[in-house]
Amino acid sequence: MKNLTISLACVAYMLSAMASVSSAELPNILFCISDDQSYWHTGANGDQVVETPAFDRVAREGIRFTQAYCDAPTCGPSRSAILTGQHIWRLEEAGNIHSTLPARFATYPAMLQQRGYVTGFTGKGWSPGRLEPGGRTENPAGKDYGRHRLQVPKPGIANKDYAANFSDFIEQRPDDAPFCFWLGTHEPHRGYQPGAGLAAGKDPSKVVVPQSLPDTPVVRSDILDYYTEVEHFDQMVERALNLLEQRGELDNTIVVVTSDHGMPFPRAKASLYDTGTRVPLAIRWKNGIQNPGRVSNDFVNLSDLAPTFLAIAGLPQPSEMTGQSLLNILKDDQSNPQRNRDHALIAMERHDGCRKGGKGYPCRAIRTSRFLFILNHEPSRWPSGDPDPSVCARAIPYGEIDTSPTKTLMMMKNDDARMQKLNQLAFGFRPAEELYDLKNDPWQLDNVANDPDYSAELNRLRERLTQRLIETKDPRQIGGAVLWDYYPYYGTRRNRDWKVDPMPDQPAER
């Protein structure tokens, strides 16, 4: 009954807001999202090796964001935040990967459907997990379009022809209906074809290796393989742009190109450092963006996209959404008080079930232009998963980090002092608080939380993060049930003996 009441209220809310703009005037929405791509790895963001003409075009003809961050560096929670416009600590089970997204959390595609939009997705929409336990029968990204397959897919590349599936969607929609489509590739998620980058003629000497990784031929080649899959995603976006241009619909379509979180390498994906959380973001909308070709340094969370899409459709933002519409940035409105965006909030709970009893690594962070402050709630736990594979659902050591040549190299015993430091940073325990001075340490390798010279900044950021978490009702700050360690895990369990600890007694009411 409670879910029904919420649904009916949502419908009434949408109907009351529909009078201001006619369907014929509504812009289309094409949301393109890669799987595991860090900020730096596009041509427009400065990479000299990877080729991303579609992203570069969207950036050149629209707005490129330099400070865009996922809400969580893990697929399912990040996508849940995008769809709902809420931080993950507000989404119960959806704060974990391989979980569910309860139907009581409204999503922007459902709201846009009430506005007259036709919605659909191809590839990876909301995922991974199971929707049925949350009371859903359809992916919250929309209706699935997936019948087209690539004739000769490359090893490591999914055989889905995402662009052709988007074309299917366009052909089937009513002529006068605005659309909202989610083009989500499985790339550049691992695994990769070993040596694909070298075989494609890419020059390993030009790769910029993050300082959190060892600079070796193995790592450079691994990054090149990752680049080939970034390029596959970009090629699909380019085909989608060309289709809309041929149909004369591109200029009335807001095109967003981004990623759910950072690259699948150690101390990146499934961590709160920039390599795991800072993502590429470019938006093109010729009929709506003022002064295109701009670069925005405003801080953005991907949960800001949902209220942006609603604002574009003439719908007010629901009170439960914590994201802030980017429409004032698109319109280049300098007078709007929300324009002062000087931080992003990032979080993680349970990633891939790689500790005994299904325990996660709960942490929160605030990222500003100068500092990254991280609060680790359970520093006694292994941050990258237990080194003992027998307690991991994936049956691999440090299972929060995907298996890769880079990970294998970094786990090997080594007498080199730098390799030992990188091993500790990637796999070792972390303190309760971490503070990084990005001016002096852009790759976030030297924690200055215990440096007296930074005590004032540490206190200021700790207080600010705490206040923001209280404002947005994080249970770890305001009290109440904290259940992420106990929610069901619906992922593949290679270790068949692994299981989640039973749910503790819950408070009668919150």
Buried (B, 14 or more C-beta within 10 A) or exposed (E): EEEEEBBEEBEEBBEEBBEEBEBEEBBBBBBBBBBBBBBBBBBBBEBEBBBBBBBBBBBBBBBBBBBBBBBBBBBBBBBBBBBBBBBBBBBBBBBBBBBBBBBBBBBBBBBBBBBBBBBBBBBBBBBBBBBEBBEBEBBBBBBBBBEBEBEEEBEBBBEBBBBBBBBBBBEEBEEEEBBBBBBBBBBBBBEBBBEBBBEBEBEBEEBBBBBBBBEBEBBBBBBBBBBBBBBBBBBBBBBBBEBBEEEEBBBBBBBBBBBBBBBBBBBBBBBBBBBBBBBBBBBBBBEBBEEBEBEBEBBBBBBBBBBBBBBBBBBEBBEEBBBBBBBBBBEBEEEEEEBEBEBBBBBBBBBBBBBBEBBBBBBBBBBBEEBBBBBBBBBEBBBBBBBBBEBBBBBBBBBBBBBBBBBEBBBEEBEEEEBEBBBEBBBEEBEEBBBBBBEEBEBBBEBBBEEEEBEEBBEEBBEBBBEBBEEBBBBBBEEBBBBBBBBBBBBEBEBEEBBBEEEEEEEEEE
